[in-house]
Amino acid sequence: MSLGITEITLILVVILLLFGGKRIPELARALGKASYEFKKAKEVIKKETDELKDAIEDVQEKPEEYKPNDV
């Protein structure tokens, strides 16, 4: 389902009426910051996942090096 020009215009008019012209730049800035933080967090999670994957592969390749100590 795709939005046409009429729907997009209607949405923009409603946003303008609800928030006013002065608040829209603030909202856009907040959305931009939120998007940046989300992308940054996603990259951190991907990096940590890759590191864990590599560590698991190392253990699977050389299991004798990672045996628990005798108690």
Backbone torsions as a table, in degrees:
resi	resn	phi	psi	omega
1	MET	NA	127.8	-175.6
2	SER	-115.7	146.4	176.8
3	LEU	-88.1	134.0	176.6
4	GLY	-89.0	177.9	-178.9
5	ILE	-64.4	-33.8	180.0
6	THR	-65.7	-44.6	-179.9
7	GLU	-65.0	-42.2	-179.9
8	ILE	-64.0	-42.9	178.6
9	THR	-62.3	-43.0	179.3
10	LEU	-62.4	-42.7	178.7
11	ILE	-62.9	-44.4	179.5
12	LEU	-63.4	-39.6	178.1
13	VAL	-64.7	-42.5	179.0
14	VAL	-63.9	-42.8	178.0
15	ILE	-61.8	-43.8	179.0
16	LEU	-61.9	-41.3	179.0
17	LEU	-68.5	-39.5	-177.8
18	LEU	-71.1	-43.8	-171.3
19	PHE	-104.9	-19.7	-178.4
20	GLY	81.3	160.9	-176.2
21	GLY	-67.2	-30.1	-177.2
22	LYS	-76.1	-29.3	-176.2
23	ARG	-84.6	-20.8	-176.0
24	ILE	-61.3	-44.1	176.8
25	PRO	-61.6	-36.5	177.3
26	GLU	-63.8	-43.8	179.0
27	LEU	-64.3	-42.0	178.8
28	ALA	-63.5	-40.6	178.3
29	ARG	-63.7	-43.4	179.1
30	ALA	-64.1	-40.4	177.6
31	LEU	-64.4	-39.4	178.0
32	GLY	-63.2	-44.0	178.2
33	LYS	-64.2	-41.8	179.5
34	ALA	-63.5	-41.1	178.0
35	SER	-63.2	-42.4	178.6
36	TYR	-62.1	-46.3	-179.7
37	GLU	-63.6	-38.3	178.3
38	PHE	-63.6	-45.1	179.5
39	LYS	-64.1	-39.1	179.5
40	LYS	-64.4	-44.5	179.1
41	ALA	-64.6	-38.5	178.9
42	LYS	-62.7	-39.9	178.4
43	GLU	-66.1	-40.0	178.7
44	VAL	-63.6	-44.4	179.8
45	ILE	-63.9	-41.9	179.1
46	LYS	-63.2	-41.2	179.6
47	LYS	-63.3	-44.9	179.5
48	GLU	-65.0	-38.4	177.8
49	THR	-63.7	-42.9	178.2
50	ASP	-63.5	-39.8	178.4
51	GLU	-64.3	-42.1	177.5
52	LEU	-64.9	-39.9	178.4
53	LYS	-61.8	-44.0	178.6
54	ASP	-63.7	-40.1	179.5
55	ALA	-64.8	-40.8	178.4
56	ILE	-65.0	-40.8	177.9
57	GLU	-63.9	-37.5	177.6
58	ASP	-62.6	-43.0	179.8
59	VAL	-64.8	-39.9	-179.4
60	GLN	-69.1	-32.6	-179.9
61	GLU	-75.4	-36.8	-177.1
62	LYS	-131.6	69.5	-175.7
63	PRO	-66.0	-26.3	-178.3
64	GLU	-66.2	-25.8	179.3
65	GLU	-76.6	-17.1	-173.5
66	TYR	-116.5	25.3	177.6
67	LYS	-72.5	142.3	177.9
68	PRO	-66.7	150.8	178.8
69	ASN	-69.0	148.4	175.5
70	ASP	-70.2	140.2	-178.5
71	VAL	-91.8	NA	NA
